[in-house]
Amino acid sequence: MASTLAIVAGAIVALLYVFLRLLLYCTQDAREPPAIETGWPFIGPLVGMLREKSRLHFRLRKQYRLPIYTLRMPFQRIYVVNSPSLIPELEKQWRAVSFAAIAADAGHVVGMSKEAQEIMHRDLMSEHSFSLEPIRSKGRPVKVGLYGMLRKLMEISGTEAIWGPQNPYRDSAISDAWRTFENGFLFFSMFPFATALFPKFYQARELVAAAMMGFVRNRGFETASGLVRKRYEHHSKLFGLGTEDIARGEIGNTFAVLGNIAPCAWWVIFHLVSDARVLSEVREELLAAAHEDESGCHLDIASLRERCPVLLSTFQETLRYRAVNPGPRVILDDVALSNGILLKKGSMLMIPARVHHTDTTAWGEDAGKFDHLRFTRKPTATGQKKYNRVAFRAFGGGDALCPGRHLASNEIMALAALIVLQFVVVPVGGKWPEPTFEKSPPTGFPIPDKDIQAELHPRDPNKKWNFTFSGAEEAIGFISEDAMAGARRPVIAS
């Protein structure tokens, strides 16, 4: 009996394999980027993505060495771009290679109504302060979970700046619920009936949604940031969305406010405090940038870009070395590239940051190493190569370029300055472990699996520090778009 069942099962598996091979053969156009990982068609890439996450694209780049390839998933094609040379051409076709469709699809994840989701999908191809003082003032070492502390600081500063006096995330129950839902975001994106299959994540989402509905009903947007006010006007007056859909849209916008900035800040601080050389060089230039008088020590955060090149370079290198955002787009219409490759309508396209940030043609043979001085070096006659701005994908690019990149940059470098100048950070146990992030949710920067316990020793509790921000007339030139904008006109970094 057992042998009969084994024979039947084997026959079913063989038939399934033959069917999938035929399906792949009949549906893969020869003009498309070559399909890889087809040992088990459709199933192999899905298993690899679930198991390896962002490491998958890194492995496939190394294994196949293709400028662009296709992953055939169940009911979906994904084109993955390895070569930086293809990026400018793709970004010029922003109507057909669309990030707006990704944002519109997120409406389903946060529970927006079918009517609101339909509105968001219309015409997608048209144009239509940080407080560390309580710790420092104790005058003695304080033990903290480093990631937990940094996340809380960034969460408070970010949400207060965006949502103002009626900020729903002031309630710790709401901020905790947001963290829970953030961990389950991928499940809502991938699985049908996710609300029934993952009740913990669903309940967390609905708790945040209820708080956001209260915020909108109480007209909290009127005392919030200009961004929230304009967003309310756009959603309600131009497109007629109701209170619930506007509120759920704000849940989606929380990903932009909190999803990346906290883990990014964590990695910046980790690279600063875990390397004695980096810490010494950054602290030295920060002290040189500050001035002292009878009222205390003063530092203008706006001066960091010009007067602290090592800090700026360390920040940029952290973005390059640690970013894992997949850079997703949806192909809304067939796209024929100049090299003859066809990208089919309805497919997804990815420009993975990790792949492009380790491209030796863009960054040199040491692209796989962390070099805190990488962005301080200039091209020389002896062969020093200028890095390829197009290959810098931490903030996306093209029409999907992160509009808050300058605010986030100033915020994170300000936090770094506050910590480096006011504290000595020592790991409990004496050594800094290399963090793992196998369980990280799909954020642009990986979240550590386990927090690192550290002691914060105040450097001089009696010294008064005053931090100001006088503003800036030019943006930090991270990427090709910033360089072009700077050549045309000054850009305000707020």
C-alpha positions in Angstrom: 0.0 0.0 0.0 2.8 2.4 1.0 4.7 1.7 -2.2 1.5 2.3 -4.3 1.0 5.7 -2.6 4.7 6.6 -3.2 4.3 5.7 -6.9 1.1 7.8 -7.2 2.8 10.7 -5.4 5.8 10.5 -7.6 3.7 10.5 -10.7 1.8 13.6 -9.5 5.0 15.4 -8.8 6.4 14.4 -12.3 3.2 15.6 -14.0 3.4 18.8 -12.1 7.0 19.3 -13.1 6.3 18.7 -16.8 3.3 21.0 -16.7 5.3 23.8 -15.1 8.1 23.4 -17.6 5.6 23.6 -20.5 4.0 26.6 -19.0 7.3 28.4 -18.7 8.3 27.5 -22.2 5.0 28.7 -23.7 4.8 32.0 -21.7 8.4 33.2 -21.7 9.2 35.5 -24.7 12.6 35.1 -26.2 13.0 38.9 -26.1 12.5 39.1 -22.3 15.5 39.1 -20.0 16.6 35.4 -19.5 14.6 33.5 -16.9 16.8 32.0 -14.2 16.3 29.7 -11.2 14.0 27.5 -13.3 15.1 24.1 -11.9 11.6 24.1 -10.4 9.8 26.7 -12.5 7.8 29.3 -10.6 8.4 27.5 -7.3 12.2 27.9 -7.0 12.3 31.7 -7.1 9.5 32.0 -4.6 11.3 29.7 -2.1 14.5 31.6 -2.7 12.9 34.9 -2.0 11.2 33.7 1.2 14.4 32.0 2.4 17.1 34.4 1.4 15.2 37.8 1.3 17.5 40.6 0.1 20.5 38.2 -0.1 18.8 36.4 -3.0 19.5 39.2 -5.5 23.1 39.4 -4.3 23.7 35.7 -4.9 22.0 35.7 -8.3 24.1 38.6 -9.5 27.3 36.7 -8.5 26.1 33.4 -9.8 24.7 34.4 -13.2 26.4 37.7 -14.0 23.6 39.1 -16.1 22.8 42.8 -16.6 19.0 42.0 -16.1 17.1 38.8 -15.6 13.6 37.4 -15.0 12.3 35.6 -12.0 9.1 33.7 -12.9 7.0 33.6 -9.7 3.5 32.2 -9.4 1.2 34.6 -11.2 4.0 37.2 -11.5 7.1 38.1 -13.5 9.9 40.0 -11.7 12.6 41.7 -13.7 15.7 42.4 -11.6 18.2 45.0 -12.8 21.9 44.3 -12.1 23.7 46.8 -14.4 23.7 50.5 -13.4 23.9 51.3 -17.1 20.3 50.3 -17.6 18.9 52.5 -14.8 18.8 55.9 -16.6 16.9 54.5 -19.5 14.4 52.8 -17.2 13.9 56.0 -15.1 13.2 58.0 -18.3 10.2 55.7 -18.9 8.6 56.5 -15.5 5.1 56.4 -16.9 5.3 52.8 -17.9 7.9 51.7 -15.3 5.9 53.0 -12.4 6.4 53.4 -8.7 3.0 55.1 -8.3 1.4 51.7 -8.9 3.3 50.3 -5.9 2.0 53.1 -3.7 -1.5 52.6 -5.0 -1.3 48.9 -4.3 -0.4 49.7 -0.7 -3.9 50.9 -0.2 -5.0 47.2 0.1 -2.4 46.5 2.7 -3.6 49.3 5.1 -7.3 48.3 4.5 -8.5 51.2 2.3 -11.9 50.8 0.7 -12.3 49.3 -2.8 -13.5 52.8 -4.0 -10.4 54.5 -2.6 -8.1 51.8 -4.2 -9.8 52.3 -7.5 -9.3 56.1 -7.3 -5.6 55.6 -6.4 -5.1 53.4 -9.5 -6.6 55.9 -11.9 -4.4 57.6 -14.5 -1.2 56.1 -13.1 0.6 57.0 -16.4 -0.5 60.6 -16.4 1.0 63.7 -14.7 -2.5 64.4 -13.5 14.3 67.8 18.1 16.2 65.0 20.1 16.2 64.9 23.9 19.1 63.0 25.4 19.4 65.5 28.3 17.6 63.2 30.9 20.3 60.6 30.4 23.2 63.0 30.4 22.1 65.0 33.4 22.2 61.9 35.6 26.0 62.2 35.5 26.5 58.5 35.6 26.5 55.6 33.1 23.1 54.5 31.9 22.5 51.0 30.5 20.2 50.9 27.4 19.2 48.7 24.5 20.9 50.8 21.8 18.4 50.1 19.0 15.4 50.5 21.3 16.7 53.9 22.5 17.5 55.2 19.0 14.2 54.0 17.6 12.2 55.7 20.4 14.1 59.0 19.8 13.5 58.9 16.1 9.9 57.8 16.6 9.2 60.7 18.9 10.9 63.3 16.8 9.6 62.1 13.5 5.9 61.6 14.4 5.8 64.9 16.4 7.1 66.8 13.5 4.7 65.2 11.0 1.4 64.9 13.0 1.8 67.7 15.5 -0.1 68.2 18.8 -2.6 65.5 18.1 0.0 62.9 17.1 -1.6 59.5 17.6 1.7 57.9 18.2 2.1 59.7 21.5 0.0 56.8 22.9 2.5 54.0 23.5 -0.2 51.4 22.7 -0.6 52.9 19.2 3.2 53.0 18.6 3.5 49.4 19.8 0.7 48.4 17.5 2.4 50.1 14.6 5.6 48.1 15.3 3.6 44.9 15.3 1.8 45.7 12.0 5.1 46.7 10.5 6.5 43.2 11.1 3.5 41.8 9.3 3.4 44.1 6.3 4.9 41.5 4.0 2.2 39.0 4.8 -0.6 41.4 3.8 1.3 42.1 0.6 1.7 38.4 -0.4 -1.2 36.3 0.9 -4.9 36.4 0.1 -7.2 36.3 3.2 -4.3 37.8 5.3 -6.8 39.4 7.7 -8.0 35.9 8.7 -4.7 34.1 8.5 -2.7 36.7 10.5 -5.1 38.0 13.2 -2.3 39.5 15.4 -1.1 41.8 12.6 -4.7 42.6 11.5 -5.7 43.6 15.0 -2.6 45.8 15.3 -3.4 47.5 12.0 -7.0 48.2 13.1 -5.9 49.7 16.4 -3.6 52.1 14.5 -6.4 52.8 12.0 -8.9 53.7 14.8 -6.4 56.1 16.3 -5.8 57.7 12.9 -9.6 58.0 12.3 -9.8 59.9 15.5 -7.0 62.2 14.4 -8.8 63.0 11.1 -12.3 63.4 12.7 -10.8 65.8 15.3 -9.2 67.7 12.5 -5.7 67.0 13.8 -4.4 67.7 10.3 -5.1 71.4 10.9 -2.3 71.7 13.5 0.0 69.1 11.8 2.8 69.7 9.4 2.2 71.3 6.0 2.8 67.8 4.4 -0.2 66.3 6.3 -2.4 69.4 5.6 -1.7 69.3 1.9 -2.2 65.5 1.8 -5.6 65.9 3.4 -6.6 68.6 0.9 -5.4 66.4 -2.0 -7.2 63.3 -0.8 -10.5 64.9 0.3 -11.0 67.8 -2.1 -9.4 66.6 -5.3 -10.3 62.9 -5.1 -13.2 62.8 -2.6 -11.8 60.2 -0.2 -13.7 59.7 3.1 -12.4 60.0 6.6 -11.6 56.3 7.0 -9.6 56.1 3.7 -7.7 59.3 4.5 -6.8 57.9 8.0 -5.7 54.5 6.5 -3.6 56.4 4.0 -1.8 58.0 7.0 -0.9 54.5 8.2 0.8 53.9 4.8 2.6 57.2 5.2 4.0 56.0 8.6 6.2 53.7 6.7 7.8 56.7 5.1 8.2 58.5 8.4 9.4 55.5 10.6 10.0 52.5 8.4 13.6 53.4 7.4 14.9 56.3 9.5 15.2 54.4 12.8 17.1 51.4 11.4 19.2 53.8 9.3 20.1 55.9 12.4 20.9 52.7 14.2 23.5 51.6 11.6 25.1 55.0 11.5 25.5 55.1 15.2 26.7 51.5 15.3 29.5 52.3 12.7 30.5 55.4 14.7 30.7 54.0 18.2 32.0 50.5 17.3 35.1 51.7 15.5 37.6 53.7 17.6 39.3 55.3 14.6 35.9 56.5 13.1 34.7 57.8 16.4 37.9 59.7 17.1 38.0 61.3 13.7 34.3 62.3 13.8 34.5 63.7 17.4 37.6 65.7 16.5 35.9 67.4 13.6 32.7 68.0 15.6 34.6 69.7 18.4 36.4 71.8 15.8 33.0 72.8 14.3 31.6 73.9 17.6 32.4 77.0 19.6 32.3 77.8 23.3 31.5 81.0 25.2 30.3 81.8 28.7 26.8 80.4 28.0 28.1 77.0 26.9 29.1 75.1 23.8 27.3 75.8 20.5 27.0 73.7 17.3 25.0 74.7 14.2 23.7 71.4 12.7 23.7 73.1 9.2 27.4 73.4 9.4 28.0 69.6 9.6 28.0 69.0 5.8 30.7 71.5 5.2 32.8 71.3 8.3 32.5 67.5 9.1 33.4 65.6 6.0 34.2 62.4 7.8 30.8 62.4 9.6 29.1 63.0 6.2 31.1 60.3 4.5 30.5 57.8 7.3 26.7 58.5 6.9 26.8 58.1 3.2 28.9 54.9 3.4 26.5 53.5 5.9 23.7 54.1 3.4 25.7 52.4 0.7 26.8 49.5 2.8 23.6 48.7 4.7 20.7 49.6 2.5 18.7 46.6 1.3 15.6 48.3 -0.3 14.5 46.3 -3.4 13.5 49.4 -5.5 10.2 47.9 -6.9 8.3 49.2 -9.9 5.3 47.9 -11.9 5.4 47.7 -15.7 2.2 49.4 -16.8 2.8 49.0 -20.5 5.2 47.0 -22.7 8.6 48.5 -22.6 11.2 47.9 -25.3 14.8 48.8 -24.2 17.4 50.1 -26.6 19.3 46.8 -26.4 16.2 44.9 -27.7 15.1 43.5 -24.4 11.3 43.5 -23.8 9.7 44.1 -20.4 6.1 42.9 -20.4 3.1 44.8 -19.2 1.9 43.7 -15.8 5.3 42.5 -14.6 7.3 43.8 -11.7 10.8 45.3 -11.9 13.4 45.6 -9.1 16.5 47.7 -8.8 18.0 46.2 -5.6 20.2 48.6 -3.6 22.4 45.8 -2.3 23.3 44.6 -5.8 24.2 48.1 -7.1 26.0 49.1 -3.9 28.4 46.2 -4.2 29.0 46.7 -8.0 32.8 46.9 -8.4 32.4 48.8 -11.7 30.6 51.6 -9.8 32.6 51.6 -6.5 35.9 49.8 -7.1 37.3 46.5 -6.1 36.7 47.2 -2.4 32.9 47.7 -2.9 32.2 44.8 -0.4 34.0 46.6 2.5 32.9 49.4 4.8 35.2 52.4 4.2 34.1 55.4 6.3 36.3 57.7 4.2 35.1 56.5 0.8 33.1 59.7 0.1 35.8 62.1 1.1 38.2 61.0 -1.7 38.3 62.8 -5.0 39.3 61.5 -8.4 43.1 61.9 -9.0 45.5 61.4 -11.8 46.8 58.3 -10.1 43.7 56.4 -10.8 41.3 57.2 -7.9 37.9 56.5 -9.4 34.8 58.7 -8.9 31.8 56.8 -7.7 28.8 56.3 -9.9 26.0 58.4 -8.5 23.4 56.4 -10.5 24.5 53.3 -8.6 23.6 54.9 -5.2 20.1 53.6 -4.6 19.5 54.2 -0.8 17.0 56.9 -1.6 15.6 55.3 -4.8 15.8 57.3 -7.9 13.9 58.9 -10.8 10.2 59.7 -10.1 10.4 57.4 -7.0 13.2 59.5 -5.4 12.6 59.9 -1.7 11.4 63.5 -1.1 12.3 63.4 2.6 15.9 62.4 2.1 17.4 65.8 3.1 15.2 66.0 6.3 16.2 62.5 7.2 19.8 63.1 6.6 19.9 66.3 8.8 17.9 64.4 11.5 20.3 61.4 11.6 23.5 63.5 11.4 22.1 65.7 14.2 21.5 62.7 16.4 25.0 61.4 15.6 26.5 64.7 16.7 24.5 64.8 19.9 25.6 61.3 20.9 29.3 61.6 19.9 29.8 65.0 21.6 27.9 64.2 24.8 28.6 60.5 25.5 31.0 57.6 25.5 29.1 54.5 24.3 30.5 51.2 25.7 29.1 47.8 24.8 28.1 45.7 27.8 30.5 42.8 27.8 33.3 44.8 26.3 33.0 43.9 22.6 30.8 45.1 19.8 29.1 42.1 18.2 28.3 42.2 14.4 24.5 42.4 14.4 22.4 39.8 12.6 19.1 40.6 10.9 17.6 37.3 9.7 14.2 38.2 11.1 14.1 41.7 9.8 10.8 42.9 8.2 11.1 44.3 4.6 12.4 47.7 5.4 15.0 49.7 3.5 17.6 49.1 6.2 17.6 45.8 8.2 16.5 45.8 11.8 18.8 43.8 14.1 17.5 40.5 15.4 18.8 41.3 18.9 19.4 44.6 20.5 22.9 45.4 21.7 23.1 46.4 25.4 25.3 49.4 25.9 26.3 51.9 28.6 26.1 55.6 27.9 28.8 57.5 29.9 28.3 61.3 30.0 31.4 63.0 28.8 30.9 66.2 30.8 27.6 66.4 32.6 28.3 70.0 33.6 28.9 71.3 30.1 25.9 72.9 28.5 25.4 72.2 24.8 23.2 74.3 22.5 22.3 72.8 19.1 20.8 75.0 16.4 19.9 74.7 12.8 20.3 77.8 10.6 19.1 76.1 7.4 20.9 75.2 4.2 20.7 76.6 0.6 22.0 73.5 -1.1 21.1 69.8 -0.8 23.7 67.2 0.0 24.8 65.8 -3.3 24.1 62.1 -2.7 22.8 61.1 -6.1 22.7 62.1 -9.7 19.3 63.9 -9.3 20.8 66.1 -6.5 23.8 66.9 -8.6 21.7 68.0 -11.6 19.4 70.0 -9.3 22.4 71.7 -7.7 23.7 72.6 -11.2 20.4 74.3 -12.1 19.5 76.0 -8.8 20.0 75.9 -5.0 17.9 73.3 -3.3 16.6 73.9 0.2 17.3 71.0 2.7 14.7 71.4 5.4 
